[in-house]
Amino acid sequence: MTPSPARNAGRSQIDLLIDRFIEHLAVERGLAPNTRTAYHRDLGLYRAYLAGRGIPDLRQVTEREISSFIQDLREREYAEGRRYSPATVARVLAAVRGFHRWLMREGRTRTDPSELVESLRIPRALPKSLTLDEVDRLLGAVPAEGAATSRDLAMLETLYAAGLRISELTGLDVDDVDLDDGTIRCIGKGSKERIVPVGRAALDAIAAYLRDARPGFAARAKDRSEHALFVNQRGRRLTRQGCWKLLKRYAERAKLVRRISPHTLRHTFATHLIERGADVRIVQELLGHASVSTTQVYTLTSVEHLREVYVSAHPRATRSSTRNS
């Protein structure tokens, strides 16, 4: 939707072009709302930087301004003692590149000043995942009795069993679960639909929640047409923030030392499948990754696991072959 003239009053030309670009991302590229929000936030940093240097027109931007902006992001603190991570800076640069490419295609600028800006190299970090023991402790931290805990167990079992993103989990409707077929239908990035098989433990937990807990929650909702699978005690769709809080509570009860998030269970799902011989392209489909290169980072985790097993099991793994003369 194009902003109204009243809303545009007093806004800079750069602000208006950013809005048009975000609209392009929604309509023509079909990017999810969370992704568009990230683009808008990142380009807001860029706009503020240009404004601080007295540059009101994007046609005045050169490679030097963009390079200086990226260097500024890398060096300054956005809060006391906190700096932007290399991954965040790289994401902002990607947003700026996309914006300038769009501007040139639309004929609003003659050149793309971001084209010659050097790309950032980010160290490839292995995803942090839980061990099987830690997964068991986390799931075991959910009390056996209670309507809310029935929902919480179903939620955690589903995250680990299906490797869903937190937005995919909270976006599930009751009809997306096929208990007979043992599958879940979810909508991933770019509004792409995929079907994920789910194991018996998660299916049993979901069935128990649907039977014993959800009807009571749904009856409290003002709008009885709520179709969400996971709802709060007022019968409304559970939010991402609500899921985060629940996971944090059970992680503390399980006395897990590391800080975990819903995405940790997604990483754990993929890592455990790879470690047990699953083909990386199958895992790619299950995760909903557009490119197999995104999934291949889990094979690095698997190599680390294999190395640990090898060192602990092979008789000569740590023994020197030097002979006494």
N, C-alpha and C positions, 0 to 999 in steps of 0.2 A: 504494500500500500504506500502511495506517495504521500509524504508528510504534508499537512495543510499549510497554507500561506501563513496563518497565525503562528503555527508552531515554528516555521522557518524564520520568523522575524528575529533579527539580532544574531542569527547564527552565521558562522563564517562559510565561505564557499567550500572550504575543505571539509567542513562538517557535512554539508549537503551532499558532496560527492561520496563521502564515506557511507552515508545513508543509502545512496543509489547503489553503491557497490555491494552493500549487505543485502539489499533487495535482490540484486543479481544473483548472489550466492543462494538465496532462498528459492527464487523462481526458476532460474535456468540450471543451477547445479544441484538443487535439492538438498542442500546441506542442513543438518539437524539444527534445532534452535540453540543447543549448547555450543555447537561449533561456531555458529554465527555470533553468539555472544562473545566467544573468545576472540574472534576476528575484530569485533567492534572494540573490545577492550584494548587489544594490541595496537590497533590503528589510532585509538585515543591517545596512547603514549606518544605515537609518532606526531599526531597533530599538535599536541602540547609542546613537543620539542621544537617543531617548526615555528609555532607561535612565539615561543620564548626567544627565537632568533630573528623575529620580525619578517618571516617569510609567509605572506598571505596567499601566494599563488603557486600552485604545484608546478607550473611551467618554469618557475625559477629554481626548482630543486635540481641539484646535480649529484653525481656520484659522491662528491666530497661530503655533502650534507647527510646523505644516508649512512656513509661510513662513520661519520662523526657521531650520528645518533646511536648506531650500534655500539660504538666504543663507549659512549656515555652510559648506555644500559649496562655494559659489562663492568663498569667501574664504580657506579654510584650505588648507594644504599637506598632501598625503597622503604626501609624501616630500620630502626637502630640495630646495627650489627647484622643486618640481613641484606644480601645481594641477590640479584636475579641469577638463576642457575643457567649454565650453558644451554640447556635444552629450552628454557624459556626464551632466551635471547634469540636462539635459532628459530623458534616458532614465530617470534615477532618479525624477524627478518623475512620469513616466508610470507607473512601477511602483507608486509610492505611490498614485496616483489609482486604478489598477486594483484595488489591494488594498482601498482604502476603499469603492469601489463594490461589490465582492464582499461585504464585511462587511455593508453595508446590505441588499443583496439577501438575504443569509442570515439577516437579522434579528438580527445580533450587535451592531449599532449602530443608532441611530434616525436619524442624519443622516450625511451625507458631508462632513466638514470640508475635503476637498480641492477641493470643487466650486468654491469662490470664489477659490482660489489662482490668481494670475495666471500664465498660460502664459509660457514663456520664448521669446524670439525668437532664433533662431540664424541667423547670417549664412550664406547659401547658398553653400557653397564648390564650385568646379568639381572634379570628380574628376580626379586626376592620372593621366595615361596616358602610354604610351611612343610615340615616333615609330616609323614603319616601320623606319628605320635602327636604332633601339635594339632593336626586336624581333629583327631579323636578327642583330644583334651578340650578343644574349642566346642565341638558338638556336645560333648559330655557335660559342659558347663551350663547347658540349658536345662532348667528344672523339668522334671517329668510331668508335673501337674500344673494345670492352669491354661485358660484359653489363650492368653497373650503368649505364653511360652510355647504353646502348640504352633502358633503362627511363626514365632521366632525360629523354631527348629526347622520348620518347612522352608523358611526363607534362607537360612544358612545352608541347609542340605542342597537347595536348588542352586545357590551360587557356586558351590563346589562341584555339584554333579553336572552342571551344564556350562560352566565357564562364562556366565553372562556378565555383561557390563552392568553397573548399578542402575543406569537409566533403562536398560532392557528389562531388568528384574522388576523395577517399579512400574514399568509400562505394561506388564503382563495383565491380561484379563482372564477371567475364569475360563472362558471358552478357548483360550490359547493352550490349555493343558488337556492332553488326551491320555487319561489314565489307562485306558485299555491298550492303546498303541504304545504307551511309554515314551511319548514325545512332548516337546514344548515348541510352540511357534512364537518366535520373537522378531521384533523389528529393530534392526541394528542401524549403524551409521548410514547416512544417505537414504534412509527409509527402505533399506534392503531387508527383505524377509528371509528367514532361514528356519529350518526345522532341526531341532537338536534332540537326540535320544537322551533319556534320563534313566538312571539306575533305580533299582528297587528301593533302596533306603530313602531316596528323595521322594519317589512316588508314594511310598507308604506315609511319609511325613505330610505330604500335600493332601493326601486323601483324609488323614486324621484331622488336619486343620479345616478342610472343607466340611467335614462331617460335624466336628465338635465345637469349633470356635467361630468360623467366619459367619454363620447364620446369626449368631448373637450380636456380633459387631455390626453386621449390615442392617439389622433391625433398628439400630440407634441412629442411622443416617437420616438426615432430613430429606435427602434425595434418594429414594429407594431404587433409582435406576443405576446406581453405581455398579460397574461391571469389573472393577479392579480385583485381581486375585488377592493381593496383599493389602489389607486395609488396617487402619488404626482402630482404636477402641471407640471412636465416634463414627466408624463406618466409612470414613473417607480414605481415598487412595494413600497408601504409605508413601512418604516423600523420601528422596535420596538422603536428606539430612537425618530423617528418622532411622533409616537403615544404618547409617554410619554410627549413630548413638548406640543402637542395639548391639552392633558388632563390637564396638569399643567396650561396652559393659561386659559382654561374655568373654572377650579377650582378657580383660582384667580378672574375671573370675577364674579363668583357666590358667592365670599366672604366666601368660605368654610374655616373654621379655621384650621381643621385638614389637615395634609399632606396626599394626596391620590395618588394612583398609579393605573395602569390598573388592578392590582390584587385586589385592593379594590372593584372594581365593580364585580369581580368574587365572592369575599366574600359576598358582598351585595346580589347578585343573590341567593346564597345558603341560606343565613340567612333569607331572606324574604320568600323563599319557605317553609323552616322549620317552621317559625313562623305562616304560614298560613295553616299548617297541612299536608304538603307534607311528604310522607314516606321517611325516610333517605336513603333507598336503591334506590329509584327512583332518589333522588338528587345525589347519588353516580354515577349512570349511566349517568346522565346529565353532571356531572363534569368530567367524565372520570377517576375517582379514581379507582385504582386497588383493594384497600381494603376499606371496609365500615368503618373501624376504623379511617381512614383519614377523612372521612366525618362526623363522629360523633362529632367532635369538634363543629360543628354548632349547635348541640342539646344543648350544654352548653350555647351558645349565646341565644338560644331560652328560656332556663330556666331563664336567666337574664331578658329577655324581659317579660316573664310571671310574674316574681317577681315584676317588676316595675308596671305592670298593676294591679296586685293584691293589692299592697300597696296603689296605688292611688285610687282604686275602692272599696275595701272592707271596710265597716263601722268600723270594729273592728281590722283592720290590724295593726294600730299603737296605739291602745288604751289599757292601762294597765287594767288587770283584778283584780288588788288589791282592796279589799274592805276596807272601813273605819271601824275600830272597834268601 
